[in-house]
Amino acid sequence: MQQIIDFILELDKLKAVTRKIRLRDADRYENSAEHSWQIALLASSLASYAEAAVDIDRVIRMLLVHDIGEIDTGDTMVFVEGGWEDRKAAELAAVTRIFGLLPEAQGAEFMALWKEFESGETADARFANAADRAMPVLLNLANAGQSWRENGISYERVVARVGLPIEMGCPALWDYLQSRLEEARGKGWFGA
């Protein structure tokens, strides 16, 4: 029991990891725990639109563990270019430490889900990645491009970073987002 309690209390630190996007209609930035919760519900709501049949319970579990490494590494904005190999190595070290707090079988199960999400090779992982990549886009569209403008993120960089992963996991969602991104570009919601 103590190992599980230690793990859960360690996860509390995810609430303190600030992301670069503001909550809708609020002055504060979201945290990584809020992001994980919201994309789990996004995926659950969009399951019927997945590119292939998915096990939504596995997808939700993947989404709930995918950012746990940020407890040690902090958040990296999805639109950042370069340095991903180093960031992912640091996240692997972090999740190894954090999942290591659990009883071995449980830790191994969470690690397998985390690795599956990172590899993006299964239908479940592709769909989970689509939800993860879509949420910052949806929030930016709701916030008149707030983090894109504040961080100098261009339309081209957004499409390059999120287009293919969203299309591969949830083509209907990408179809929905494409026209909205074009509208946002026309409104000047992107950075340089």
C-alpha positions as CSV (number, residue, x, y, z in Angstrom):
1,M,0.0,0.0,0.0
2,Q,2.8,2.5,0.9
3,Q,4.3,2.2,-2.5
4,I,1.1,3.2,-4.2
5,I,0.6,6.1,-1.8
6,D,4.1,7.3,-2.4
7,F,3.5,7.2,-6.2
8,I,0.2,9.0,-6.0
9,L,1.7,11.7,-3.8
10,E,4.6,12.1,-6.2
11,L,2.1,12.6,-9.0
12,D,0.8,15.7,-7.1
13,K,3.9,17.4,-8.4
14,L,2.5,17.3,-12.0
15,K,0.0,20.0,-10.9
16,A,2.9,22.4,-10.5
17,V,4.2,21.9,-14.0
18,T,3.1,25.0,-15.9
19,R,2.5,24.8,-19.6
20,K,2.7,27.7,-22.1
21,I,-1.0,28.0,-22.8
22,R,-3.7,29.8,-20.8
23,L,-6.9,28.3,-19.7
24,R,-9.9,29.4,-21.8
25,D,-11.2,32.7,-20.5
26,A,-8.7,32.8,-17.6
27,D,-5.5,34.6,-16.8
28,R,-3.5,31.7,-15.6
29,Y,-1.6,29.0,-17.6
30,E,-2.8,25.4,-17.5
31,N,-0.7,22.7,-15.7
32,S,0.2,19.3,-17.0
33,A,-2.2,17.5,-14.8
34,E,-5.1,19.5,-16.2
35,H,-3.9,18.8,-19.7
36,S,-3.8,15.1,-19.1
37,W,-7.3,15.1,-17.6
38,Q,-8.7,17.1,-20.5
39,I,-7.2,15.1,-23.3
40,A,-8.4,11.9,-21.6
41,L,-11.9,13.3,-21.8
42,L,-11.3,14.5,-25.4
43,A,-10.2,11.0,-26.5
44,S,-13.2,9.5,-24.7
45,S,-15.5,11.9,-26.5
46,L,-14.0,11.3,-29.9
47,A,-13.5,7.5,-29.7
48,S,-16.0,6.8,-32.5
49,Y,-14.0,9.0,-34.8
50,A,-10.7,7.1,-34.3
51,E,-8.9,6.1,-37.5
52,A,-9.1,2.4,-36.4
53,A,-10.9,0.6,-33.6
54,V,-9.3,1.5,-30.3
55,D,-9.5,0.3,-26.7
56,I,-10.6,3.6,-25.2
57,D,-9.7,2.4,-21.6
58,R,-6.1,1.8,-22.8
59,V,-6.0,5.1,-24.6
60,I,-7.2,7.0,-21.5
61,R,-4.6,5.2,-19.3
62,M,-1.9,6.1,-21.9
63,L,-3.0,9.8,-21.8
64,L,-3.0,9.8,-18.0
65,V,0.6,8.6,-17.8
66,H,2.1,10.2,-21.0
67,D,3.3,13.4,-19.3
68,I,4.3,12.0,-15.9
69,G,8.0,12.5,-16.8
70,E,7.4,16.2,-16.8
71,I,7.5,16.1,-13.0
72,D,11.3,16.0,-13.4
73,T,11.8,17.6,-16.8
74,G,9.1,20.3,-17.0
75,D,6.9,20.8,-20.0
76,T,8.1,21.3,-23.6
77,M,5.7,23.1,-25.9
78,V,4.7,20.7,-28.7
79,F,5.5,23.4,-31.3
80,V,9.2,23.6,-30.3
81,E,11.7,22.4,-32.9
82,G,14.8,20.4,-32.2
83,G,16.3,18.8,-29.1
84,W,13.5,16.1,-28.9
85,E,15.9,13.2,-28.5
86,D,17.5,14.7,-25.4
87,R,14.1,15.7,-24.0
88,K,12.7,12.2,-24.5
89,A,15.8,10.6,-22.9
90,A,15.3,12.8,-19.9
91,E,11.6,11.9,-19.7
92,L,12.4,8.2,-19.9
93,A,14.8,8.6,-17.0
94,A,12.0,10.4,-15.1
95,V,9.3,7.9,-15.7
96,T,11.7,5.1,-14.8
97,R,12.2,6.8,-11.5
98,I,8.5,7.6,-10.9
99,F,7.1,4.3,-12.0
100,G,9.8,2.6,-9.9
101,L,8.0,3.9,-6.8
102,L,5.2,1.4,-7.5
103,P,5.2,-2.4,-7.0
104,E,7.2,-3.9,-9.9
105,A,4.3,-5.3,-11.9
106,Q,2.3,-2.1,-11.7
107,G,5.3,0.1,-12.6
108,A,6.0,-2.2,-15.6
109,E,2.4,-1.9,-16.8
110,F,2.6,1.9,-16.7
111,M,6.0,1.9,-18.3
112,A,4.7,-0.2,-21.2
113,L,1.8,2.2,-21.7
114,W,4.2,5.2,-21.7
115,K,6.5,3.5,-24.2
116,E,3.6,2.5,-26.5
117,F,2.4,6.2,-26.5
118,E,5.9,7.4,-27.3
119,S,6.3,4.9,-30.2
120,G,3.0,5.8,-31.7
121,E,2.8,2.5,-33.6
122,T,-0.5,1.0,-32.4
123,A,-4.0,2.3,-33.2
124,D,-4.4,3.1,-29.5
125,A,-1.2,5.1,-29.4
126,R,-1.9,7.0,-32.7
127,F,-5.3,8.0,-31.4
128,A,-3.9,9.0,-28.0
129,N,-1.2,11.1,-29.8
130,A,-3.9,12.7,-31.9
131,A,-5.8,13.9,-28.8
132,D,-2.5,15.1,-27.2
133,R,-1.6,17.1,-30.3
134,A,-5.1,18.5,-30.8
135,M,-5.7,20.0,-27.4
136,P,-3.1,22.8,-27.6
137,V,-4.5,23.7,-31.0
138,L,-8.1,23.7,-29.7
139,L,-7.1,25.9,-26.7
140,N,-5.2,28.3,-29.0
141,L,-8.2,28.5,-31.3
142,A,-10.4,29.3,-28.3
143,N,-7.8,31.9,-27.1
144,A,-7.2,33.8,-30.3
145,G,-3.8,32.1,-30.8
146,Q,-2.5,33.2,-27.4
147,S,0.5,30.9,-27.0
148,W,1.3,31.0,-30.8
149,R,1.5,34.8,-30.7
150,E,3.4,34.9,-27.3
151,N,6.0,32.3,-28.4
152,G,6.4,33.3,-32.1
153,I,4.8,30.0,-33.5
154,S,4.0,30.2,-37.2
155,Y,1.1,28.6,-38.9
156,E,3.5,26.4,-40.8
157,R,5.2,25.1,-37.7
158,V,1.8,24.3,-36.1
159,V,0.7,22.3,-39.1
160,A,4.1,20.5,-39.4
161,R,4.1,19.5,-35.7
162,V,0.5,18.4,-35.3
163,G,-1.0,17.7,-38.8
164,L,0.2,14.2,-39.5
165,P,-0.1,12.8,-36.0
166,I,-3.7,14.0,-35.7
167,E,-4.6,12.8,-39.2
168,M,-3.1,9.4,-38.5
169,G,-5.0,8.9,-35.3
170,C,-8.3,10.8,-36.0
171,P,-8.7,11.9,-39.6
172,A,-12.1,13.5,-38.8
173,L,-10.5,15.7,-36.2
174,W,-7.8,16.8,-38.6
175,D,-10.4,17.7,-41.2
176,Y,-12.2,19.8,-38.5
177,L,-9.0,21.5,-37.4
178,Q,-7.6,22.3,-40.9
179,S,-10.2,24.8,-41.8
180,R,-10.1,26.4,-38.4
181,L,-6.3,26.8,-38.6
182,E,-6.8,28.5,-42.0
183,E,-9.3,30.9,-40.4
184,A,-6.9,31.6,-37.6
185,R,-4.1,32.4,-40.0
186,G,-6.5,34.9,-41.8
187,K,-7.1,36.5,-38.4
188,G,-3.4,36.9,-37.6
189,W,-3.4,34.5,-34.7
190,F,0.1,33.1,-35.3
191,G,3.5,34.4,-34.4
192,A,6.3,35.3,-36.8
